[in-house]
Structures are given as structure tokens and as C-alpha cells.
Amino acid sequence: MTENQTKEMFTLLTKCVNGIQKLDGDLTIVKEDISILKEDVSILKEDVSVLKEDVSVLKEDVSVLKEDVSILKEDVSVLKEDVSILKEDVSILKEDVSILKEDVSVLKEDVAGLKEGQNRIEKEVRLNTAAINEIVSEQFRLKIRVDQLENAPV
């Protein structure tokens, strides 16, 4: 082998060693990356497990909420019926109030008429009482006169 060939071989061998060293460095970096990725995968698996538990709990919550919604729908239906009945009752009560107002008006007129009648009767009673008093007085005078005439010598 000639010196040129030896130098060429040495150069090639140096390049191969450098390439292997570079590959070894790259391999170390890849191994470190794999280790980091494995840790990340482990953390992600834990996160997935927690998320699955959360999903399970949320599914249960959804089920309970669906039941609640169903119950609330029934309650709303009952309340709507109650509102309808109450509206009918209010309408009937308004009619009753209207009728009662008319009755009150008629009764006020009747009371006014009765008061007028009472006033007329009280006036007649006063007049009759005065007339009776006059008659009683006249009767008393006549009795005295009769007594005087009876006791008088004839």
C-alpha cells in the first residue's frame, strides 16, 4: 500500500469514526427523546384515566339531569293546568264581583228608599203622637168637665 492509499484509508476511517460518533450522539439524543416521550405518554395515560372518570361522572350527572328535566317538564305541565284553572277562577270571580257591585248598587238604592220611608213614618209618628197627645189632653179636659158636670147640682 502506498502512502497515498494509507492516507486515503485513514481519511475514510476517520470519516467513518466521526460518522459513528455523530450517530452515537444522535442515538443518545433519540434515546433521551424516547425517555421524555415515555414520561409524556405515562402522564397522558394518567390524564386519560382521569378524563375517563370525569366522563363517567358527567354521564351519571347527565342521566340525573335528564330525569330532573323530565320531572320539571311534568311540573311545568301541572303548573300550566293550575294557571289555566286559576285564570278561569279569576274570570268567574270577576263576573261575581260585577254582579255583587250591581247588587250593592241596588241595595244602596233600596236603603235610600227605606230611609225615605223611615223618615216619612217617623214624621207621621211625630204628627200622630202630637195628635194623640192633643186627643189625650182633650180627653182629660173633657173628663174633668164631665166630672164637674156630674158633681154639679142639677
Phi, psi and omega in degrees: 000142184267166183296324178295317181293321179295316179297319181295317179297315180298318179297316179295317180296321178296317179297318180297315180297315178298317178298318179294318179297320178295316179297321178296319177296316179296321180296320178298315179298317180297317179298318178297317178299318179298317179298315178297317180296321177298317177298316179298317179298317179299314179297317180296322177298318177297316178300318179297318179299314178298317180296322178297318177297316178299318179297317179300312179298317180296323177297318177297316178300318179299318180298313179298317180295323177297318177298316179300317179298318178299314179297316180297323177298317177298316179300317179298319179299313179297317180296323177297318177297316179299317179298318179299314179297317180296322177297318177298316179299318179298317179298314179298317180296324177297318178297316179299318179298317179299314179297317179296323177297318177297316179299318179299318179298314179297317180296323177297318177297317179298317179298317179298317178296318179296322178296319177298315178299317179299317179298318179296317180296316179299321178295316178296320178298317179298316179295315180295322179297318179295318180294318179297317178299319178295318180295317179298317179297317180295319178299315180298317179295319180294322179297317178298316181295318179295315179300320181293320182289325179290324183275350183281144178293138184264000000 
